[in-house]
Every structure is written in C-alpha cells, then in structure tokens.
C-alpha cells in the first residue's frame, strides 16, 4: 500500500508518538472485507457473527475484563470489517478492524479498537501492519495512559523499566511494554542488538533481525541511531541469558525523549 507521505515523516510520527495533530488524526487506509451482525462476544478480542464467522480484533492486546467492554461496544450490533494485515489467523478467524454501524458524531468512523484504546481497555499490539494506522492507535493509547484511564490506573500495567530485569523476566512469555535508555547498539551478521545495560548477557536487550532491515529503512528508521535515546518498546518477552524482546516492525518502538 503506497502513501504520499515521505517515509521519514511517517517514521517520526511512529517513533515519537506525537507528530502534527492533522497527521495523527489522518485515517489509515483499509480494505473493506465484509459486514455482519454480532451474535456473541467470545472474549475480549473475539466476536461471533450470526453467519458463523469468527472475528479476531486486529492491532490490540486486551486484559481481563475486556469481554464486558467489548460486549457493550459490539454486542448485537451490525459491524463492518476492514482488513489491516493478514485477513485470517492460523485458526481461520477473520482478523480486522471492526466498526459498528451505529457510530455517530465524533465516533463516526472510529473503530472499536480505537475506542477501547481511548478508554484504556486495551494496549496497541506489537505488529500493526500499516504505519498511519499505527500512529493513530498509539496516539489513542498514549492519551489514555497519560490520563490513567482503565487498565492504566493499575500500576501493574505501567511500562516496565529496562533496568528492572527481575520484573521483566517475571513476565516471560507475556506481552509487555518496556521503557529505558539504549546504552549501545551492536550487530552480528544476522541481528542488531539494542543493549540497555553493560552486562550484555544478563541485562535487558532488544533484538532486531536484519531480515527486517528493509521494513525499517522504508519507514526511515535506522536502529543504529537509537544509541543514547530513551525509547518505549512493546512485544513478547523471551528469556535467554537475560530478558530479550524481539522487534520486527518499526511501530514497536517509540521515542520518549
């Protein structure tokens, strides 16, 4: 999907999470893939339509209690499905941004995902699939986090500090947001490493596969330029010698300084 906005400008919006208001509010380009009526809400991210299809909400991660929120937003309503990335997951569920047919006023054209983010009832996931969409969703999450709405009122959901390796290791296998200063950037033949401590084998590290280098370059992002910067990273924690988070898309990283 080609856009007329220069790649460097897109990258600035993604990484800083700020950008010019008109850019932040620019609607992302989506592909309509169908409509339906919600027959049931399976969980905080899954809808069952009356024709038997299941829909998985794209671009967000949810917490306990999100099913009630999703029920209030989508239960019994007609919905429009817009494709953001791959159309189906490995379980055959449709993956889409979901819009209800009764949105009016300021909420017209706002996805259920964005509404949940604005209410603090979800977090932006690691991989979005579209740069403009990522900027829009990250902005909604940031506003809710600053206002401590919903899950952001719970200190357990606050971004973890990169130096707190014990807490980061404790959430191994979970979706997590980490903040800290990149002390150094190193690379091997296959991987770029963002190091947040001097003990590379024990401290928190972000890895970027070099196979993702083109995607970063297309967004105008050079991981080597992150040394010395304060950043926020989102993704799934792995445990090797120390806690590791793999970044495969530029929207997983936001500048915070």
C-alpha positions in Angstrom: 0.0 0.0 0.0 1.7 3.2 -1.2 1.4 6.5 0.6 2.3 10.0 -0.5 3.7 11.0 3.0 7.5 10.8 3.0 9.0 7.8 4.8 11.0 10.0 7.2 7.9 11.9 8.3 6.0 8.7 8.8 8.8 7.3 10.9 8.8 10.4 13.1 5.1 10.0 13.8 5.5 6.3 14.7 8.6 6.7 16.8 7.7 9.8 18.7 4.0 9.0 19.1 3.5 12.8 18.7 3.6 14.4 15.3 1.4 17.1 13.9 -2.2 16.8 15.0 -3.5 16.5 11.4 -1.1 13.7 10.7 -2.0 11.9 13.9 -5.7 12.1 13.1 -5.3 11.1 9.4 -7.4 7.9 8.9 -5.4 4.9 7.9 -6.1 3.2 4.6 -8.1 0.0 5.0 -9.7 -2.6 2.8 -13.3 -3.5 3.5 -13.8 -7.2 3.6 -17.4 -7.6 4.7 -20.2 -6.8 7.1 -22.2 -8.8 9.6 -24.2 -8.8 12.8 -22.7 -9.8 16.2 -24.3 -12.8 17.7 -22.0 -13.3 20.6 -18.8 -11.9 22.2 -16.4 -14.9 22.8 -13.8 -13.0 24.8 -12.2 -9.5 24.9 -11.0 -9.8 21.3 -13.2 -12.2 19.6 -16.7 -11.8 18.0 -19.0 -14.5 16.7 -21.2 -13.3 13.8 -24.7 -14.6 13.0 -23.5 -16.3 9.9 -21.0 -18.4 11.8 -17.8 -16.4 11.1 -15.5 -15.5 14.0 -13.7 -12.2 14.0 -10.5 -11.5 15.9 -9.9 -7.8 16.6 -6.7 -6.7 15.0 -3.9 -4.5 16.4 -4.7 -4.7 20.2 -3.9 -6.7 23.2 -6.6 -6.9 26.0 -6.7 -7.7 29.7 -9.1 -9.5 32.0 -12.4 -7.8 32.0 -12.2 -6.6 28.3 -15.0 -9.0 27.3 -17.5 -6.9 29.2 -16.2 -3.8 27.4 -16.4 -5.4 24.0 -19.9 -6.6 24.7 -21.0 -3.1 25.5 -19.5 -1.8 22.3 -20.4 -4.6 19.8 -23.0 -6.9 21.3 -26.0 -7.4 19.0 -24.8 -4.7 16.6 -24.1 -4.7 12.9 -20.4 -4.4 12.1 -18.2 -3.5 9.2 -14.9 -5.4 8.8 -11.8 -3.6 7.5 -8.6 -5.5 6.7 -5.4 -4.1 8.2 -2.9 -7.0 7.8 -3.4 -10.7 7.0 -7.1 -11.4 6.6 -7.2 -14.6 8.7 -5.2 -16.1 11.6 -3.9 -19.6 11.9 -7.2 -20.7 13.4 -9.2 -19.4 10.5 -10.7 -16.4 12.2 -11.1 -13.2 10.3 -8.6 -10.5 11.6 -9.9 -7.0 11.1 -10.5 -3.5 12.5 -14.2 -3.5 13.4 -16.6 -0.6 13.0 -20.2 -0.7 14.3 -23.0 0.6 12.1 -24.4 3.0 14.8 -21.4 5.2 15.3 -22.4 8.9 15.2 -20.8 12.3 15.7 -17.2 12.3 16.9 -17.2 8.5 17.0 -18.3 8.0 13.4 -15.6 6.1 11.5 -13.8 5.2 14.8 -13.0 1.5 15.1 -13.9 -0.5 18.2 -10.2 -1.0 18.7 -9.5 2.7 18.9 -12.5 3.2 21.3 -11.1 0.5 23.6 -7.7 2.1 23.5 -9.1 5.6 24.2 -10.9 4.1 27.2 -7.8 2.4 28.5 -9.3 -1.0 28.0 -6.6 -2.3 25.6 -3.0 -1.8 24.5 -1.6 -1.5 21.0 -0.1 -4.8 19.9 3.4 -5.3 18.6 2.6 -5.6 14.9 0.1 -3.3 13.2 0.7 -3.7 9.5 0.2 0.0 8.4 2.3 3.0 9.5 -0.5 5.5 9.5 -2.8 3.1 11.5 0.0 2.5 14.0 0.4 6.2 14.6 -3.3 6.7 15.1 -3.7 3.8 17.5 -0.5 4.6 19.5 -1.8 8.1 20.0 -5.1 6.8 21.4 -3.2 4.6 23.8 -0.9 7.3 24.9 -3.7 9.7 25.7 -5.4 7.0 27.9 -2.1 6.2 29.6 -1.4 9.8 30.4 -4.9 10.2 31.9 -4.6 6.8 33.7 -7.8 5.5 32.3 -8.9 1.9 32.6 -6.0 -0.5 32.9 -3.5 2.4 33.1 -4.9 3.2 36.6 -3.4 -0.2 37.7 0.4 0.2 38.4 0.8 -3.4 37.3 0.2 -2.3 33.7 2.7 0.6 33.8 5.6 0.2 31.4 8.5 -1.7 33.0 11.9 0.0 33.4 14.6 -1.6 31.4 17.0 -1.8 34.3 14.5 -3.9 36.4 15.5 -7.3 34.8 13.8 -9.3 37.6 10.4 -7.8 36.8 10.9 -8.1 33.1 12.0 -11.8 33.5 8.9 -12.4 35.6 6.6 -11.7 32.6 8.4 -14.0 30.2 6.0 -15.2 27.5 3.7 -12.2 28.1 3.0 -9.1 26.0 4.9 -6.2 27.8 5.9 -2.6 27.3 9.4 -1.6 28.4 11.0 1.8 28.7 14.6 2.8 29.0 17.8 4.3 27.5 19.7 2.4 24.8 23.3 2.3 26.1 24.8 0.8 23.0 23.9 -0.7 19.6 25.8 -3.8 18.3 25.3 -6.2 15.4 26.2 -9.6 14.2 25.8 -11.0 10.7 22.1 -11.7 11.4 21.0 -9.5 14.3 21.1 -5.9 15.6 21.2 -5.6 19.4 19.9 -2.7 21.4 21.6 -3.0 24.8 20.1 -1.4 27.9 22.9 -2.5 30.3 26.6 -3.1 30.3 26.2 -6.8 31.1 25.0 -7.8 27.6 24.4 -11.5 28.6 22.3 -10.6 31.6 20.7 -7.2 31.1 17.6 -6.4 29.1 18.2 -6.5 25.3 16.1 -5.7 22.2 17.0 -7.8 19.1 16.1 -6.7 15.5 16.6 -9.4 12.9 18.5 -8.0 9.9 15.8 -9.5 7.6 13.5 -6.7 8.9 16.0 -4.0 7.9 14.1 -3.2 4.7 10.9 -2.5 6.6 12.8 -0.2 9.0 14.5 1.6 6.0 11.2 2.1 4.3 10.0 3.8 7.5 13.1 6.0 7.6 14.3 4.3 10.8 17.9 3.4 11.4 18.3 1.3 14.6 21.9 2.4 14.9 20.8 5.9 15.6 18.9 4.8 18.7 22.0 4.7 20.9 21.7 7.1 23.8 18.0 7.6 23.2 15.1 6.9 25.6 12.6 4.6 23.9 9.5 2.6 24.6 9.3 -0.9 23.2 6.4 -3.4 23.0 6.3 -7.1 22.4 6.7 -10.5 23.9 9.4 -11.2 26.5 11.7 -14.1 25.9 14.4 -15.3 28.4 17.8 -16.2 27.1 20.8 -15.4 29.3 18.8 -12.3 30.2 15.4 -10.9 29.2 15.0 -10.2 25.5 12.3 -8.6 23.3 12.4 -9.1 19.6 11.4 -6.2 17.4 10.4 -6.9 13.8 8.5 -3.8 12.9 9.3 -0.1 13.4 6.0 0.6 15.1 7.2 -1.5 18.1 9.5 1.4 19.0 8.6 4.9 20.2 11.0 7.7 21.2 10.2 9.1 24.6 12.9 11.8 24.9 
